[in-house]
Structures are given as C-alpha cells and as structure tokens.
Amino acid sequence: MVPDHSKSNDRIERQIRLRHPRAKVWRALTDSREFGRWFGVVFTDPFEVGARVRGKITHPGYEHLTMDILIERMEPERVFAWRWHPGSVQDLEILADPETLVVFELEDAPGGTLLTVVESGFEQIPIARRARAFEENSEGWTEQVKNIEKHLDRIA
C-alpha cells in the first residue's frame, strides 16, 4: 500500500498491489454483497450505474449508521466509481452537503492487479466538517485497502 503524501486536502489516494487477477478484484468491488463482506456493510440491492444503494454498516461502533452511495460509473475490470457523503454522517442537514467522488481503478500488474482508490471533492464540504471528514476517510481507506486484500486472500 502506498499512502498519498501530497499536501492537498481535496483528495485521498491509496494504492495496493493485489495477488489476484482483475476479474476477481472487479467482482469484490462491484458485487454488492461481496463488497459488503470486506467493506463492513450489508447491501441487498445490486450495484448498477445510476442506482442509489443503501446498506447497514457493520463495523463495531458504527452499526447505527447507513452507507448511502450513488453508483456513477462501472467500466468492467477497469473503473468503478460512486458518490457519497464522507465521514460519519449522522445529521440530516449533512445530507444537503456536496458528496465526494470515490474511484477505484484497476490495472494489470506483475503477478496480479494494481488497485488505486481515490476519493476527491473534500474542498467542497463546509469548512466545519471538512477536516474531520478528510481525516476519518484517510484512515478509513488505509484500512479498507488492507481489508480487500485480506478478503481476496481468504477466498483464493
């Protein structure tokens, strides 16, 4: 995993080289039930472009929250993107805030797949919430790239 060392507070980037073929990584990202197993959320609806998909978060301490994403792009085995409200969304007024964009990009790499995750758009978030949302998601993406790796290794 390679953390983003840029000074920008608008984007978080994480990369990980996975020892699995793109098709397998793609399925782990875009099959909503499989995605939920490693991401820590229970989805019942499929991921489809244009769909708003909601699921119950299962991470300890966050079970009272719902993950709500709008699927924006699905280019098979290449790009998967969605929009959401970053950070711990608990207040209904936050739902009026701009959403950030999360993009997963897959590339062939020696022995597997290079997965890049970029979340951008933090500078649009009201200043009162921006730093916390950026910090929470920065830590979150560090953990989530480890989680997808563990998941793929487990189901190998």
C-alpha positions in Angstrom: 0.0 0.0 0.0 1.3 3.4 -0.9 -0.1 6.4 1.0 -0.7 9.7 -0.7 1.9 12.2 0.7 0.5 15.2 -1.2 -0.4 18.4 0.7 -3.8 18.6 -0.9 -6.8 18.3 1.4 -9.1 17.7 -1.5 -8.1 14.1 -2.4 -7.1 10.9 -0.7 -5.3 8.3 -2.7 -4.3 4.7 -1.8 -2.7 2.0 -4.0 -2.2 -1.7 -3.4 -0.8 -4.4 -5.5 -3.1 -7.5 -5.1 -2.0 -11.0 -6.0 -5.3 -11.7 -7.8 -6.5 -11.3 -11.4 -8.5 -8.2 -12.4 -11.7 -10.2 -12.8 -11.6 -11.4 -9.2 -10.8 -7.9 -7.9 -13.6 -6.4 -10.0 -16.1 -8.9 -8.6 -15.0 -8.0 -5.0 -15.6 -4.3 -5.8 -18.8 -4.5 -7.8 -20.8 -7.4 -6.5 -22.6 -5.5 -3.7 -22.8 -8.5 -1.3 -19.2 -9.4 -1.8 -18.2 -5.7 -1.4 -20.1 -5.6 1.8 -18.2 -8.6 3.3 -14.9 -6.8 3.1 -16.0 -3.2 3.5 -18.2 -3.9 6.5 -21.7 -3.1 5.3 -24.8 -5.2 4.4 -26.2 -4.4 0.9 -29.2 -6.2 -0.5 -29.5 -4.3 -3.8 -27.0 -4.7 -6.7 -24.6 -2.0 -7.8 -25.7 -0.6 -11.1 -24.9 2.7 -12.8 -27.4 5.4 -11.7 -28.6 3.4 -8.6 -28.6 4.8 -5.1 -27.7 1.9 -2.9 -28.0 1.9 0.9 -26.7 -0.6 3.4 -26.3 -1.1 7.2 -22.8 -0.6 8.4 -21.5 -3.5 10.5 -18.2 -2.0 11.9 -18.3 -2.0 15.7 -19.3 1.4 17.0 -20.9 2.4 13.6 -23.8 -0.1 13.4 -26.3 2.8 13.9 -25.2 4.3 10.5 -26.3 3.6 7.0 -23.9 3.7 4.0 -25.6 5.5 1.1 -23.8 5.6 -2.3 -24.8 6.7 -5.8 -23.2 4.5 -8.4 -21.7 6.7 -11.1 -19.5 4.6 -13.3 -18.8 0.9 -14.0 -16.3 0.1 -16.7 -15.8 -3.7 -16.4 -12.5 -4.6 -14.8 -11.2 -1.0 -15.2 -13.2 1.7 -13.3 -15.8 1.6 -10.6 -17.0 5.0 -9.1 -19.6 6.3 -6.7 -20.5 9.4 -4.8 -21.3 9.6 -1.1 -21.2 11.9 2.0 -17.9 11.3 3.7 -17.2 10.9 7.3 -19.6 9.8 10.0 -22.9 11.0 8.5 -25.4 11.2 11.5 -27.1 14.5 10.9 -29.8 15.0 8.3 -28.5 18.5 7.4 -25.2 16.9 6.2 -27.2 15.2 3.5 -27.5 18.6 1.8 -23.7 18.9 1.7 -21.9 18.1 -1.6 -20.8 14.4 -2.0 -17.3 13.3 -2.6 -16.3 11.0 -5.5 -14.7 7.6 -4.9 -13.0 6.0 -7.9 -11.5 2.5 -7.9 -9.1 1.9 -10.9 -7.7 -1.5 -11.8 -4.6 -2.1 -13.9 -2.7 -5.2 -14.7 0.5 -5.6 -12.6 3.1 -8.3 -12.4 1.5 -11.2 -10.6 -1.9 -9.6 -10.2 -3.7 -6.3 -10.2 -2.8 -2.7 -9.1 -5.8 -1.2 -7.4 -5.9 2.6 -6.9 -8.6 4.2 -4.8 -9.1 8.0 -5.0 -11.6 10.0 -3.1 -11.9 13.6 -4.1 -14.0 16.7 -3.5 -13.3 17.4 0.1 -12.8 21.1 -0.5 -16.5 21.4 -1.4 -17.5 20.2 2.0 -18.4 23.0 4.5 -15.3 24.0 6.5 -16.8 23.0 9.8 -16.9 19.3 8.7 -14.1 19.2 6.1 -11.0 18.3 8.3 -12.9 15.6 10.2 -14.3 14.0 7.1 -10.9 14.1 5.4 -9.1 12.6 8.5 -11.8 9.8 9.0 -11.8 8.8 5.4 -8.0 9.0 5.1 -7.7 6.5 7.9 -10.7 4.5 6.6 -9.1 4.0 3.1 -5.9 2.8 4.6 -7.8 0.1 6.4 -10.1 -0.7 3.5 -7.3 -1.5 1.1 -6.0 -3.9 3.7 -9.5 -5.4 4.1 -9.9 -6.1 0.3 -6.5 -7.8 0.3 -7.4 -10.0 3.3 -10.8 -10.8 1.7 -9.3 -11.8 -1.7 -6.6 -13.9 0.0 -9.2 -15.6 2.1 -11.4 -16.6 -0.8 -8.4 -17.6 -3.0 
